[in-house]
């Protein structure tokens, strides 16, 4: 569906954007791929790797609606990946996080509607489910904005959906490269926030493939959540450095012990499919059906039982230390 189409990725110089572009170029023949981001150095570095004629690089910030509207001219599909994502940084700089993650989301929606973009998928995070930190709270607001955008689109053809998933193995700023840096520098111990901490675990390629598939599945207004394994932080440390001791340093500001992707309070709107969940909108769309039991490619889902919660602690699939090693290798780490 991406052949001869124009695709714009906000925050496209990040880990996700690079992998998404690589996958698009390998599998499709897009008309244009537009990287929209604010860091000229990262764009310059990315251009050295991805320099096919279809590539375009736009310097801009999602806080700038006018620039976004200009960049989306003639675009068919948008992936909104731009965000301020560091939990402690958001706690100490709340207004900056709000400007990018909330006001930026509003600008992406307005620019997409102004240009009659066909489909928009916004990337979310497990931290947006029952948030306890500012980053998660801003992403929850962003999710709500993209869901409700389907009800304000009026005569526009644009549809909006959200993809929510957990920690990405090896993404910039994540725990795996942090641990690896310490190991390479000859550390004698690894810092662990809490011995019981769990996280959902997904590779960049799995995340990219999930987003690609959901462009086909989406009706507009749903939140897509993949079925992925969990891991214990302590198991990850043991897998990466079995001979090093561990030091418990305590949970960081705004951090959860376990993450949630499908909250129990949303169980009345949650549907289970073979390899993913869908949280349907709680609002009623005026222009079309709110039936999300069948998606756009005729996959069928069933409503979960009342009170069902999908979190990293009760997940039936946990990775063992040996599996974590294999998982890290499959993520090209």
VEXDREN-2710 file (C-alpha; in Angstrom, 1 decimal):
% VEXDREN-2710
k/r/px/py/pz
1/UNK/0.0/0.0/0.0
2/UNK/3.0/2.3/0.2
3/UNK/4.1/2.0/-3.5
4/UNK/4.1/5.4/-5.2
5/UNK/2.9/7.0/-2.0
6/UNK/4.3/9.9/0.0
7/UNK/5.0/9.2/3.6
8/UNK/6.1/11.7/6.3
9/UNK/7.7/10.7/9.6
10/UNK/7.9/13.3/12.4
11/UNK/10.9/12.8/14.6
12/UNK/12.2/10.6/11.7
13/UNK/15.9/10.7/12.7
14/UNK/15.2/8.7/15.8
15/UNK/15.7/4.9/16.2
16/UNK/12.2/4.1/15.0
17/UNK/12.3/6.5/12.0
18/UNK/15.6/5.0/10.7
19/UNK/14.3/1.5/10.9
20/UNK/11.0/2.5/9.4
21/UNK/12.7/4.1/6.4
22/UNK/15.0/1.1/5.9
23/UNK/12.0/-1.2/5.9
24/UNK/10.0/1.0/3.5
25/UNK/12.9/1.2/1.0
26/UNK/13.5/-2.6/1.2
27/UNK/9.8/-3.6/0.7
28/UNK/8.2/-0.9/-1.3
29/UNK/8.7/1.8/-3.9
30/UNK/7.5/4.9/-2.3
31/UNK/7.1/8.2/-4.2
32/UNK/8.5/10.2/-1.3
33/UNK/9.7/9.6/2.2
34/UNK/9.9/12.9/4.2
35/UNK/11.9/13.1/7.4
36/UNK/10.6/15.9/9.5
37/UNK/12.7/16.8/12.6
38/UNK/14.5/19.6/14.3
39/UNK/18.1/18.4/14.5
40/UNK/20.2/19.3/11.5
41/UNK/23.2/17.2/12.5
42/UNK/21.1/14.0/12.8
43/UNK/19.5/14.8/9.5
44/UNK/22.9/15.2/7.9
45/UNK/24.1/11.9/9.3
46/UNK/20.9/10.1/8.2
47/UNK/21.3/11.5/4.7
48/UNK/24.7/9.7/4.4
49/UNK/22.9/6.4/4.8
50/UNK/19.5/7.1/3.3
51/UNK/20.0/9.1/0.1
52/UNK/17.8/7.6/-2.5
53/UNK/16.0/10.1/-4.8
54/UNK/12.7/9.6/-3.0
55/UNK/14.2/10.9/0.3
56/UNK/13.3/14.4/1.5
57/UNK/14.6/16.1/4.7
58/UNK/12.7/18.9/6.3
59/UNK/14.1/20.9/9.3
60/UNK/11.1/21.7/11.5
61/UNK/9.5/21.3/14.9
62/UNK/6.1/19.8/15.6
63/UNK/5.5/22.9/17.7
64/UNK/5.4/24.9/14.4
65/UNK/2.0/24.2/12.8
66/UNK/2.8/26.4/9.7
67/UNK/5.9/24.4/8.9
68/UNK/4.2/21.1/9.5
69/UNK/1.3/22.1/7.2
70/UNK/3.9/23.0/4.5
71/UNK/5.8/19.8/4.9
72/UNK/2.6/17.6/4.6
73/UNK/1.6/19.1/1.2
74/UNK/0.8/16.1/-1.0
75/UNK/1.5/13.5/1.7
76/UNK/-0.6/10.3/1.9
77/UNK/0.5/8.7/5.2
78/UNK/1.9/10.2/8.4
79/UNK/3.7/8.5/11.2
80/UNK/3.9/10.8/14.2
81/UNK/7.0/9.6/16.2
82/UNK/8.3/13.0/17.5
83/UNK/8.2/13.3/21.3
84/UNK/10.1/14.2/24.3
85/UNK/10.4/10.8/25.9
86/UNK/12.8/10.8/28.9
87/UNK/10.8/10.3/32.0
88/UNK/13.0/12.2/34.5
89/UNK/13.7/15.0/32.0
90/UNK/9.9/15.5/31.7
91/UNK/9.4/15.6/35.4
92/UNK/11.9/18.4/35.7
93/UNK/10.9/20.3/32.5
94/UNK/7.1/19.7/32.3
95/UNK/6.2/22.7/30.1
96/UNK/8.7/21.7/27.4
97/UNK/7.2/18.2/27.4
98/UNK/3.7/19.6/27.1
99/UNK/4.6/21.9/24.2
100/UNK/6.0/19.0/22.2
101/UNK/3.9/16.0/23.1
102/UNK/0.5/17.8/23.4
103/UNK/0.6/21.0/21.4
104/UNK/2.7/19.1/18.8
105/UNK/0.1/16.4/18.5
106/UNK/-2.6/19.1/17.9
107/UNK/-0.5/20.6/15.2
108/UNK/0.1/17.3/13.5
109/UNK/-3.7/16.7/13.4
110/UNK/-4.4/20.2/12.1
111/UNK/-1.7/19.9/9.4
112/UNK/-3.0/16.4/8.3
113/UNK/-6.6/17.7/8.0
114/UNK/-5.5/20.8/6.1
115/UNK/-3.7/18.6/3.5
116/UNK/-6.3/15.8/3.3
117/UNK/-3.7/13.2/4.4
118/UNK/-5.2/9.7/4.0
119/UNK/-4.0/8.0/7.2
120/UNK/-2.1/9.1/10.3
121/UNK/-0.7/6.8/13.0
122/UNK/0.7/8.3/16.2
123/UNK/3.2/6.3/18.3
124/UNK/2.3/6.0/21.9
125/UNK/3.8/4.2/24.9
126/UNK/2.8/1.9/27.7
127/UNK/3.4/4.8/30.1
128/UNK/0.3/6.5/28.7
129/UNK/-1.9/3.8/30.4
130/UNK/-2.8/4.9/33.9
131/UNK/0.1/7.4/33.9
132/UNK/2.1/8.3/37.0
133/UNK/4.7/10.5/35.2
134/UNK/4.3/13.6/33.1
135/UNK/5.6/12.0/30.0
136/UNK/2.9/9.3/30.2
137/UNK/0.3/11.9/31.0
138/UNK/1.2/14.0/27.9
139/UNK/1.1/10.9/25.7
140/UNK/-2.3/10.0/27.1
141/UNK/-3.6/13.4/26.1
142/UNK/-1.9/13.0/22.7
143/UNK/-3.7/9.6/22.3
144/UNK/-7.1/11.2/23.2
145/UNK/-6.4/14.0/20.7
146/UNK/-5.7/11.6/17.8
147/UNK/-8.8/9.4/18.7
148/UNK/-11.1/12.4/18.8
149/UNK/-9.6/13.8/15.6
150/UNK/-11.7/11.2/13.7
151/UNK/-14.8/13.0/15.0
152/UNK/-13.8/16.5/13.9
153/UNK/-12.5/15.6/10.5
154/UNK/-15.8/16.6/8.9
155/UNK/-15.6/16.3/5.1
156/UNK/-11.9/15.3/5.2
157/UNK/-11.0/11.7/4.3
158/UNK/-8.3/11.6/7.0
159/UNK/-8.4/8.9/9.6
160/UNK/-6.3/8.7/12.8
161/UNK/-5.1/5.8/14.9
162/UNK/-2.6/5.1/17.7
163/UNK/0.0/2.4/18.2
164/UNK/1.0/1.7/21.8
165/UNK/3.9/-0.6/22.8
166/UNK/6.6/-1.1/25.4
167/UNK/10.3/-0.6/25.8
168/UNK/12.2/-1.0/22.5
169/UNK/15.3/-3.1/22.7
170/UNK/18.4/-0.9/21.9
171/UNK/16.6/2.3/21.2
172/UNK/18.4/5.5/21.9
173/UNK/18.5/6.2/25.7
174/UNK/17.2/2.7/26.7
175/UNK/18.6/0.3/29.2
176/UNK/20.4/-2.1/26.9
177/UNK/22.9/0.3/25.4
178/UNK/23.3/1.9/28.9
179/UNK/24.2/-1.5/30.4
180/UNK/26.5/-2.3/27.4
181/UNK/28.3/1.0/27.8
182/UNK/29.0/0.3/31.4
183/UNK/30.2/-3.2/30.6
184/UNK/32.5/-1.9/27.8
185/UNK/34.0/0.6/30.2
186/UNK/34.9/-2.1/32.7
187/UNK/32.2/-1.5/35.3
188/UNK/32.3/-3.9/38.3
189/UNK/28.6/-3.7/38.9
190/UNK/25.3/-2.8/37.1
191/UNK/22.8/-0.4/38.7
192/UNK/19.3/-1.9/39.1
193/UNK/16.4/0.3/40.0
194/UNK/14.3/-2.4/41.7
195/UNK/14.8/-6.2/41.8
196/UNK/11.1/-6.8/40.9
197/UNK/10.8/-4.3/38.1
198/UNK/9.3/-5.7/34.8
199/UNK/8.9/-4.2/31.3
200/UNK/7.3/-5.1/28.0
201/UNK/10.0/-5.9/25.4
202/UNK/9.9/-5.4/21.7
203/UNK/12.5/-5.0/18.9
204/UNK/12.6/-2.0/16.6
205/UNK/11.8/-4.3/13.6
206/UNK/8.8/-5.7/15.4
207/UNK/7.6/-2.2/16.2
208/UNK/8.0/-1.1/12.6
209/UNK/6.2/-4.2/11.3
210/UNK/3.3/-3.7/13.7
211/UNK/2.9/-0.1/12.5
212/UNK/3.1/-1.0/8.9
213/UNK/0.4/-3.7/9.4
214/UNK/-1.9/-1.4/11.3
215/UNK/-2.0/1.1/8.3
216/UNK/-3.9/-1.8/6.6
217/UNK/-6.0/-2.7/9.7
218/UNK/-7.0/0.7/10.9
219/UNK/-10.6/2.0/10.8
220/UNK/-9.7/5.2/12.6
221/UNK/-9.9/5.9/16.3
222/UNK/-8.5/2.7/17.8
223/UNK/-5.4/2.1/19.8
224/UNK/-3.4/-0.9/18.6
225/UNK/-1.4/-2.9/21.2
226/UNK/0.8/-5.8/20.3
227/UNK/1.1/-9.0/22.2
228/UNK/4.8/-9.0/23.2
229/UNK/6.8/-10.6/26.0
230/UNK/7.8/-9.2/29.3
231/UNK/11.2/-9.3/31.0
232/UNK/12.6/-8.7/34.4
233/UNK/15.3/-6.0/34.6
234/UNK/17.3/-8.2/36.9
235/UNK/17.2/-11.0/34.3
236/UNK/18.4/-8.6/31.6
237/UNK/21.4/-7.6/33.7
238/UNK/22.3/-11.2/34.5
239/UNK/22.0/-12.1/30.8
240/UNK/24.2/-9.3/29.7
241/UNK/26.8/-9.5/32.5
242/UNK/26.5/-12.8/34.4
243/UNK/29.8/-12.2/36.3
244/UNK/29.0/-8.6/37.5
245/UNK/27.3/-7.8/40.8
246/UNK/24.1/-5.8/40.9
247/UNK/23.5/-2.6/42.9
248/UNK/19.9/-1.6/43.8
249/UNK/19.7/2.2/43.3
250/UNK/15.9/2.8/43.7
251/UNK/13.2/3.8/41.3
252/UNK/13.8/7.0/39.3
253/UNK/11.4/10.0/39.5
254/UNK/8.1/9.2/37.7
255/UNK/9.0/5.5/37.2
256/UNK/6.6/2.5/37.6
257/UNK/7.5/-0.9/39.0
258/UNK/5.4/-2.5/36.2
259/UNK/4.0/-1.1/33.0
260/UNK/0.4/-1.4/31.7
261/UNK/-0.8/-1.4/28.1
262/UNK/-4.5/-2.3/28.5
263/UNK/-5.9/-0.8/31.7
264/UNK/-8.7/-2.6/33.5
265/UNK/-10.8/0.5/33.3
266/UNK/-10.7/0.2/29.5
267/UNK/-11.7/-3.5/29.4
268/UNK/-15.2/-2.6/28.3
269/UNK/-13.7/-1.1/25.1
270/UNK/-10.9/-3.6/24.6
271/UNK/-10.9/-6.4/21.9
272/UNK/-8.4/-9.3/21.6
273/UNK/-7.2/-10.4/18.3
274/UNK/-4.8/-13.2/17.5
275/UNK/-1.6/-11.2/17.9
276/UNK/-2.7/-7.9/19.3
277/UNK/-5.3/-5.9/21.3
278/UNK/-7.4/-3.0/20.2
279/UNK/-8.8/-0.3/22.6
280/UNK/-11.8/1.1/20.8
281/UNK/-12.9/4.7/21.3
282/UNK/-15.1/5.5/24.3
283/UNK/-16.7/8.4/22.5
284/UNK/-19.4/7.8/19.8
285/UNK/-18.4/8.8/16.3
286/UNK/-21.1/10.8/14.6
287/UNK/-20.1/9.9/11.0
288/UNK/-19.6/6.1/11.2
289/UNK/-20.0/2.9/13.2
290/UNK/-18.2/2.3/16.4
291/UNK/-18.0/-1.4/15.7
292/UNK/-14.4/-2.5/16.2
293/UNK/-14.9/-6.3/16.3
294/UNK/-13.8/-6.5/12.7
295/UNK/-10.9/-4.5/11.2
296/UNK/-10.3/-3.2/7.7
297/UNK/-8.7/-6.5/6.6
298/UNK/-11.5/-8.6/8.0
299/UNK/-9.6/-9.9/11.1
300/UNK/-12.1/-10.6/13.9
301/UNK/-11.6/-9.7/17.6
302/UNK/-13.5/-10.6/20.8
303/UNK/-14.2/-8.3/23.7
304/UNK/-12.0/-9.1/26.7
305/UNK/-13.6/-10.1/30.1
306/UNK/-14.6/-7.1/32.3
307/UNK/-11.6/-6.1/34.5
308/UNK/-9.0/-7.6/32.2
309/UNK/-5.7/-5.8/32.4
310/UNK/-2.6/-6.4/30.2
311/UNK/0.4/-5.5/32.2
312/UNK/4.1/-6.4/32.3
313/UNK/3.7/-8.3/35.6
314/UNK/0.8/-10.6/34.7
315/UNK/1.9/-11.2/31.1
316/UNK/1.9/-14.9/30.5
317/UNK/5.1/-14.7/28.3
318/UNK/8.3/-13.8/30.2
319/UNK/11.7/-14.0/28.6
320/UNK/14.3/-16.1/30.4
321/UNK/17.9/-14.8/30.6
322/UNK/18.9/-17.1/27.7
323/UNK/15.9/-15.8/25.6
324/UNK/16.9/-12.3/26.4
325/UNK/20.3/-12.9/24.9
326/UNK/18.7/-14.3/21.8
327/UNK/16.3/-11.4/21.7
328/UNK/19.1/-8.8/21.9
329/UNK/20.9/-10.6/19.1
330/UNK/17.8/-10.6/16.9
331/UNK/17.6/-6.8/17.6
332/UNK/21.1/-6.5/16.0
333/UNK/22.7/-5.6/19.3
END
